[in-house]
């Protein structure tokens, strides 16, 4: 997925803002009007960077970096002693011989802090494996939906234990990076925003999606159905969301919090909106009017139970378990 824009609007724009997402009314159509609602090419309308050819400028591999950087920043990551389970952090670092992508090739994660980027991805990998072990799930095929340039997948490549790895992303440049720098056990797919994955039915044991459904404003249920299709019976999903706990966290955050600041630029009364509880449904905001990666989405717990629970048996919804403001939806396929 692409770098977040600083523009955001709700799917019900304020009256003082022109609504640029709707096509001209019947009888008013002109080609010049139509073009302002479309991306320059059809590929860019449903994906990103499909033809990127710029060379990559990577950072050194973790195993080539001074270990002091990892030790220094460990406390600001979510990498707890419980997750490490007695394995020294040095062991995880020494196993990773793959380069770290440049800041502009890693979805904005931890810019200028390569050790933190590594540590946060390792924490998510270990959380996933803890979830797997707790629920007795055998994982031979793992799929990371919206994998970016392998922030989590790199740890599945280096730490072992899973034979077949899949990842997909809407940003073609991320997929090119994975093909160029991570091993052949990983199968990267450049997907588009229309719900389809070229993966066999009932073939995946574990699916994750980090900060993906937080941006899907259309075809959400079709994407849930697509994940359901490829997941085997008894397989598990680990999907991050912005839910009631996330809404409360933003309510308690200052206006210069990155998410608050983005919303306030396009929705000046967002602070007043936050004073109320998250509505008992899904709430979408727009941060740009064009392209497939344009939304910021909040799901109430009751909405997750009512809608997502139709596709997956809900194991738990873990508040604020991913990063500082996202929660985790844990589910299984009956």
N, C-alpha and C positions, 0 to 999 in steps of 0.2 A: 504493500500500500504506500501511497505517496506521502510526502511531508505534509502535515496539517497546515491548512491555510489559516490566516488570521481573520477570515471572514466567515460569519456564521449567521444564519437566519432561521427562524422557525418555519415549519411547514404551513403555518398560518401567518404570513408576513404582516407586520404592523401596517396600519393604513397609510402611513406617511412613506412607505417604501414601495417602489414599483415591483410588481410580481413578475419576474422574468423567467419563471419556469414553465408557464403555460403558453401554448402556441396561440397565434392570433385567432380571434373569433371567426366563425364561418362567414365567408363573404369578404373578409379583410385580408385573406392570404396573399402574400407577395413573397417571392423567393428571397429578397433581401431581408424581410422580417424573419423568415424561417431560419436563415443561416445564423442569426444571433442566438438561437436556442440549441445549436448543435456544435459539437467539437469539430476541429478542422478535418479529421478523417474518421471513418466509421470505427476503426480500431481504437482510437483515442476516446471515442464515445462510450466504449464498453470495457476498456482496459487502460493500462498506462505503459509508456515506454516500450511499445512493441518493437521498435526499430532502433533502440539505443545502441550506438557503436562507440561511444566514448570509452577510452581505456580506464581500467580500475586502478585506483591508487590506494593500496591496502596498508594497514599497520602491521607490525610484526606479530607473529603467533604468540599466544600466551606463554608457551614454554620458552620463548626467547626474551621475555620481559623480566625485569627484576621482580623477584617474589615480594619484596617489600611493598610494592604497590598494591598487591592483592591483600596482604595482611593489613595494610593501613585502611583500606576502604571496606573491609569485610563487614564492619559494624553498621554501615549505612545500607547494606543490602539486606535481604530477608533470608540470608544464608545462616541458619541457626545450627547449633551443635546437634540438635535432634535430626536435622536433615542430613548433616554430614555423617552421622551414625558411626562415629569413631574413626572415620577415614581422614587422614590429614589433608588439609586443603592443598598442600604442596603436590599431593598425588594427582588430584584432579587437574591442576595447572600443568604439570609435567606431561600429561597424556595428550594435551591439545597442541598439535603441530600445524594447525591450519591458520592462515592469516586472519586478522580481524578487519572487516570492511571499513572503508573510510566513513566518516560521519555522515556524509550525504548519501551513502549507500546502505544505511542501516535504520531507516525509518525514523531518524531523529532520536533514537535511544541513546541516552548517556553520551551526548556529544562531548568530545574532549576528555572523556574518562573511559579509556579502553578497559581498565581493570574492573570498573563498575559494570560495564556492559557484559563482560565475561561472568562476573559474579551473579548478576541478576538472572542471566540466562541459565546458569547452573542451578540457581535456587528453583526456578520454574521446572527444570528437568527433574530435580530431586523431589519436588512436590508431586509431580506426576507419578513418579515411580513409587513414592510412598502410598499414594492413592491406589495404585495397581496392587501393591503387596497387601494392603489392608483388606482389599475386597477379593483377593485370590484370583485375579484376572491374569491369564497367560497371554503375553504379548509377543507375537512374532511379526506382526504388521502394524506399524504406527503411522498415522497421518496427521500432519500439522497443517490446518487450514488457515491460510493467510500467514505463511511462515516467514515473510520478509526474506532477508538474506541469511537465515539460519540461526537467529539468536538462540533458539532452543534446540533446533535440530543438530547443531554442531556438537552439542553435548551427547546426544544419542550416537553420533558418529564416533566420538572419542572415548566414551565411557563403556561402550559395548552393551550386550545383553538383549538387543533387539536386532533380528536378522534383516528385516526389510523396512526401509524407511521411505515415506512419501511426504512431499510438501507441495503446496500450491500457493500462488500469490497472483494478485491482479496486476502487479508491477513486473513487467517483463525483464527489467534490468536486474531485479533481485534473482529471478530464475536463472538468468545468464551467470550471475555471480556464483550461484550454487553449482551449476554445471562446470564452471571453470575451476573451482577451488575445493569443493568437498568430494568425498569418495564415491565410487560407483554404486555402493549399496543404496544410495539416495536417488530417488526418482523425482526430480523437480518438474512441476507442471505450471505453465502460464495459463491460468484460468481467466475468465472474464466475469462481468457482473451478472450475467444471465445464468440461472441455476443449472449447472451441468458440470460433472466431474467425470473424466474418462477413467474411472476405476470400477472394478467388477462389483457386483452385488455381494453383500455378506462377506466381504474379504478383509475388512480392517478390524483389528482387535481394540485399538485405542485411538480416539480422535481428540485433538486439542484445537482450540481457536483462541488465541490471545489478542484482545483488542480488535476483534473482527465484527462480531454482532453489535458492538458499540458503534458501528458505522453503517450497518445495513438498514436502510430505510424502506427499501422496496424488495419484494420477493423474499421476505424473511422466512415465511413458512415453507416456501419452495426450497430454500436452502436447508432448512431443518429436515425436510423430507429427503433431500439428496444425501445428507449425512446419515440419516436413518437407513437409506437404501444400501450404502456401502458398508455400514457397520454390521458385524456379525451378531447373531443372537448371543446375549451374554456379554457383548462388548460394551465399552464404556466411553462416555464423552466428558470432556473437561473444558467448559466454555466460559470465558470471562464476560461479565456484564457490568453495566452501571445500574444499580438497583436502589432500593430505599436507603440502604446504608451509604451508598455513594452520594445520593442526593443530600443526605444529612451532612456528610463530610464537606460538600461544597457550601452548604448553608453556613457552616462554621468557619469557612475559609475566607480570607480577605478578597477584595475585588481584584487584586493583582495576581491571584492564583491563575495559572495558565488557562484552565478551562473557563473559569468565571470571566476572565478578561476577553476570551474569544467570544463568548456568548454576549457579553455586555456591548461589544462593538456593534452587533447587529440587532440586539434585543435589549434596549436600554432599561426596560423594566424587569430584567431577569432577577435582580435582587428581591423585588417584590414577589415575583413568582416563587422564588426559593422559600419565602416565608411560609408557604403552604406545603403540606406533605405532597410527596410524589403522587400524582393521580393514579387511580386504580387501573391503569392500562399502560400502553407504551407511549412515550413522549419523544418526538423527533425534533431536532433543530438542524438547520442548514448552516454550514460554514462556507459553502460556495454554491453557486447556482448551476454549474456545469460539471460534467464528468461523473464517473461512477463512484468516486470516493468523496462524498460531499456532506455526510450527515454525522451528527452526534446524537446517540440514541440512549434513552433510559427506559429500563423495564422494571415495573413494580414486581414485587415478589408474587403477588396474587396473579398478575398477568403471566409470569413464568409458570406458575402452577396450573393456570387455566389453559394456556396455549401451548407452551413447550412440553407440559406434562402429557399432551396428547401423543407426542412422538417418543418421549423417553420416560421411563420410570425414574422419578426424582429420588436420588440418594440423599442429597443435601444441597443447600445454598449457603456457601461460606462467605460471610460478610468481610469485605475489604481484605481478601486473601491474596489478591494479585496487585502488586504495586501499592500505591497509597490511596487509590480511590475506586478500584474495581473489585467486584466480588466474583465468586466462582460457582457456576452451575454444574453440579455433578449428576450424571444420569447414566442409565443403562438401557440396552435394548432387550426387551422381554423375549 
